[in-house]
Amino acid sequence: MSRSLIAIVVLAATAVVAAASLFTVEQTDQVLVTRLGEPRRVITEPGLKLKWPLAETVIRFDRRLLDYELPPEEVILGDQRRLIVDSFTRYRIVDPLRYYQAVGPTENGIRARLNSVVTSSLRRVLGNEQLLNVLSSNRGRIMALIREQVNAEMRNFGVEVADVRIRRADLPPENTQAILSRMQSERQRVAAQARAEGDEAAARIRADAERERTVLLANARSTADRLRGEGEANAIAIYAEAFNRDPHFFQIWRTLQAYRESFAQGGSRLVMTPGDGFLKLLREAPSATAATPGPVPTPQRAP
């Protein structure tokens, strides 16, 4: 046999052995190496790895977040209402060895366990909740509780549950109309109660405002009457002081004021006696002395 042929055979054998001994771990993979069916080691770091040819087997598991959609389930709620729940679960394999020992090398086994565990948790948690809680913002709290329960059970299988969500929650067709009618009646009752409480609060606010308004007006009138009385008293005092300073001038000023009030309309008629002194200042100029007649007479208007 020629040396070239021997070299070729050696190279071929080396290539076969290298191909059987080397394997790569991808970024998205984690690997369990078994020797004759017995688990030996777990590899999570990506790169080129070695194994015993023929004796060792490489089992790959996806390390990414995986989804599993559960079939719709009919659940009885805490208020004895039936609800068809369509949910899904997101999980990842965190312990390949435990996963392999619990369910084997494929994903079908873990899906059956997930279906059982999630369904049991859904029935257990939703069995203590009202329909309005499931259909309102309280759903986040309910799903967090379900996720905690499912995650605690699935850790025994080497799986971490990242999330459990209700995608749809429908009423059974035969009960939909009756439940919707009860919900509508309940909402109408709550709305009527809210309106009654609002009317009561509005009436109370209006009564308080009216009472405050009455008190404020009474205080304002009292203050106005007091200020008016003080002003009139001050005016009388000023008039009295002015009259005492010059009674003659004050009498003339009052007479002229009476003229203005009597003749302002332009068509006034006065009935007076021949000796009436009301028009004296129109006939002669007032004297500068203080010996002028007494009080100004009040004229009488003709009808």
C-alpha positions in Angstrom: 0.0 0.0 0.0 1.4 3.3 -1.0 2.2 6.0 1.6 -0.2 8.5 0.0 -3.1 6.0 0.4 -2.2 5.4 4.0 -2.1 9.2 4.6 -5.5 9.6 3.1 -7.0 6.8 5.2 -5.4 8.3 8.4 -6.8 11.7 7.5 -10.3 10.3 6.8 -10.3 8.4 10.1 -9.1 11.5 11.9 -11.9 13.6 10.3 -14.5 11.0 11.3 -13.2 10.9 14.9 -13.1 14.7 15.0 -16.7 14.9 13.7 -17.9 12.5 16.2 -16.0 14.2 19.1 -16.7 17.9 18.4 -20.0 19.7 18.6 -21.0 23.4 18.9 -23.3 25.0 21.4 -25.3 27.9 20.0 -26.2 31.1 21.8 -29.8 30.0 22.0 -29.0 26.4 23.2 -28.1 24.7 26.4 -26.8 21.1 26.2 -27.0 18.0 28.3 -24.3 15.4 27.6 -25.2 11.8 28.5 -23.0 8.7 28.4 -24.8 5.5 27.6 -28.0 7.2 28.7 -26.7 8.5 32.0 -26.5 12.3 32.4 -22.9 13.5 32.7 -22.7 17.3 32.4 -24.6 20.4 31.4 -23.1 23.0 29.1 -24.6 26.5 28.9 -21.6 28.4 27.5 -21.7 28.8 23.6 -18.7 27.6 21.6 -17.0 24.4 20.3 -17.1 21.5 22.7 -15.7 18.0 23.0 -17.3 14.6 23.8 -16.5 11.0 23.7 -17.4 9.7 20.2 -20.1 7.1 20.1 -20.3 6.8 23.9 -21.7 10.2 24.6 -24.9 11.8 23.2 -25.7 15.5 23.1 -29.3 16.6 23.9 -30.1 20.2 23.1 -32.6 22.4 25.0 -33.8 25.8 23.9 -32.8 28.5 26.5 -35.1 31.1 25.0 -38.6 32.1 26.3 -41.1 29.6 25.0 -44.9 29.9 24.6 -47.6 27.4 25.2 -51.3 28.1 24.5 -53.7 26.2 26.6 -57.0 24.9 25.2 -60.1 26.9 26.4 -61.3 25.8 29.8 -64.7 26.3 31.5 -64.2 27.7 35.0 -66.7 28.2 37.8 -66.1 31.5 39.6 -66.6 32.4 43.2 -70.1 33.9 42.5 -71.1 30.6 40.8 -70.9 32.0 37.3 -69.3 30.1 34.5 -66.6 31.5 32.4 -64.7 30.1 29.4 -61.0 31.0 29.8 -58.5 31.0 27.0 -55.0 31.4 28.4 -51.3 31.1 27.5 -48.1 30.5 29.4 -44.5 31.7 28.8 -41.7 29.6 30.3 -38.0 28.8 29.9 -35.9 25.8 30.8 -33.5 26.8 33.5 -32.3 23.3 34.7 -31.8 20.9 31.7 -30.8 18.0 34.0 -33.9 18.2 36.1 -36.0 18.8 33.0 -34.5 15.7 31.4 -35.0 13.5 34.5 -38.6 14.7 34.9 -40.1 14.7 31.4 -37.4 13.5 29.0 -35.6 15.2 26.1 -38.7 16.6 24.2 -41.1 19.5 24.8 -44.3 17.4 24.6 -43.9 16.1 28.1 -43.6 19.5 29.7 -46.6 20.8 27.8 -48.8 18.1 29.3 -47.5 19.0 32.8 -48.0 22.8 32.1 -51.6 22.1 30.9 -52.4 20.2 34.1 -50.7 22.7 36.5 -52.0 25.9 34.9 -55.5 24.5 34.6 -55.5 23.5 38.3 -54.2 26.9 39.4 -56.8 28.7 37.2 -59.6 26.8 38.7 -58.3 27.2 42.3 -57.7 31.0 42.1 -60.7 32.0 39.9 -62.9 29.9 42.1 -62.5 32.5 44.8 -63.0 35.6 42.6 -66.0 37.5 41.4 -66.8 38.0 37.7 -66.3 41.7 38.0 -62.8 41.2 39.3 -61.9 39.0 36.4 -63.2 41.5 33.9 -61.7 44.6 35.6 -58.2 45.9 36.4 -58.0 43.4 39.2 -57.1 40.8 36.6 -53.4 41.7 36.9 -53.5 40.8 40.6 -55.3 37.5 39.9 -52.8 36.5 37.1 -49.8 37.3 39.4 -51.2 35.0 42.0 -51.7 32.2 39.4 -48.2 32.8 38.0 -46.7 32.4 41.5 -48.5 29.1 42.1 -47.6 27.7 38.7 -44.0 28.8 39.0 -43.6 27.2 42.4 -44.8 23.8 41.1 -42.9 23.9 37.8 -39.6 24.5 39.4 -39.5 20.8 40.3 -39.4 20.2 36.5 -36.5 22.5 35.9 -38.8 25.1 34.3 -39.3 28.8 35.3 -42.7 30.3 34.4 -42.3 33.9 33.3 -45.9 34.7 32.8 -49.4 33.3 32.7 -52.1 35.4 30.9 -55.8 35.2 30.2 -56.1 36.0 26.5 -59.9 35.8 26.4 -62.6 35.3 29.0 -66.0 34.6 27.5 -69.4 33.8 29.0 -71.0 30.5 27.9 -73.5 31.2 25.1 -76.5 29.8 27.1 -75.8 32.1 30.1 -74.6 35.2 28.3 -77.9 37.1 28.1 -78.9 36.3 31.7 -75.5 37.3 33.1 -75.4 40.5 31.1 -78.9 41.4 32.3 -77.8 40.8 35.9 -74.7 42.9 35.4 -76.8 45.7 33.8 -79.2 45.7 36.7 -76.3 45.8 39.2 -74.7 48.7 37.3 -78.0 50.5 37.2 -78.4 50.0 41.0 -74.9 51.3 41.6 -75.5 54.3 39.3 -78.8 55.1 41.0 -77.1 55.0 44.4 -74.3 57.2 43.1 -76.9 59.7 41.7 -78.8 59.7 45.0 -75.7 60.3 47.0 -74.7 63.1 44.6 -78.2 64.7 44.9 -77.9 64.5 48.7 -74.4 66.1 48.6 -75.6 68.8 46.2 -78.6 69.6 48.4 -76.4 69.8 51.5 -73.9 72.1 49.7 -76.7 74.3 48.4 -78.2 74.5 51.9 -74.8 75.4 53.4 -74.3 78.0 50.7 -77.7 79.5 51.2 -77.1 79.7 54.9 -73.8 81.4 54.4 -75.4 83.8 51.9 -78.1 84.7 54.4 -75.5 85.3 57.2 -73.3 87.4 54.8 -76.3 89.5 53.7 -77.5 90.1 57.2 -74.0 91.1 58.3 -73.7 93.4 55.2 -77.1 95.0 55.9 -76.1 95.5 59.5 -72.8 97.1 58.5 -74.5 99.2 55.9 -77.2 100.5 58.3 -74.5 101.2 60.9 -72.4 103.1 58.4 -75.5 104.9 57.0 -76.5 106.0 60.5 -73.0 107.2 61.3 -72.9 109.1 58.0 -76.3 110.7 58.6 -75.2 111.6 62.2 -72.0 113.2 60.8 -74.0 115.0 58.1 -76.4 116.4 60.7 -73.5 117.4 62.9 -71.9 119.2 59.9 -75.2 120.9 59.0 -75.6 122.0 62.6 -72.0 123.3 62.8 -72.4 125.2 59.5 -75.8 126.7 60.7 -74.3 127.8 64.0 -71.4 129.5 62.2 -73.6 131.7 59.9 -77.4 131.2 60.3 -78.1 134.0 57.8 -76.1 132.5 55.0 -77.5 129.0 55.8 -81.1 130.4 55.6 -80.3 132.0 52.2 -78.7 128.8 50.9 -81.8 126.8 52.0 -84.1 129.2 50.3 -82.1 128.9 47.0 -82.2 125.2 47.3 -86.0 125.3 47.7 -86.2 127.4 44.5 -84.2 124.8 42.6 -86.5 122.0 43.8 -89.7 124.0 43.1 -88.8 125.4 39.7 -86.7 122.6 38.2 -89.6 121.2 36.2 -90.3 124.5 34.5 -94.1 124.2 34.8 -94.6 124.4 38.5 -97.6 126.3 40.0 -97.4 127.7 43.5 -100.3 128.9 45.7 -99.2 131.5 48.2 -100.7 134.4 50.3 -99.9 138.0 49.3 -97.6 138.4 52.2 -95.7 135.2 51.7 -92.0 135.7 51.9 -91.0 132.7 49.9 -90.2 134.8 46.8 -88.6 137.6 48.7 -85.1 136.7 47.4 -86.4 137.0 43.8 -87.7 140.5 44.4 -84.8 142.0 46.3 -81.2 140.9 46.9 -80.5 139.4 50.4 -78.9 141.8 52.9 -75.5 141.1 54.3 -76.7 141.4 57.9 -77.8 138.5 60.0 -81.2 140.1 60.9 -83.1 138.3 58.1 -86.4 136.6 58.5 -86.8 133.3 60.2 -87.3 129.9 58.7 -88.0 129.4 55.0 -91.7 128.8 54.4 -92.6 125.6 52.5 -94.7 126.4 49.4 -97.8 124.4 48.5 -98.0 123.2 44.9 -101.3 123.6 43.0 -102.9 120.4 41.9 
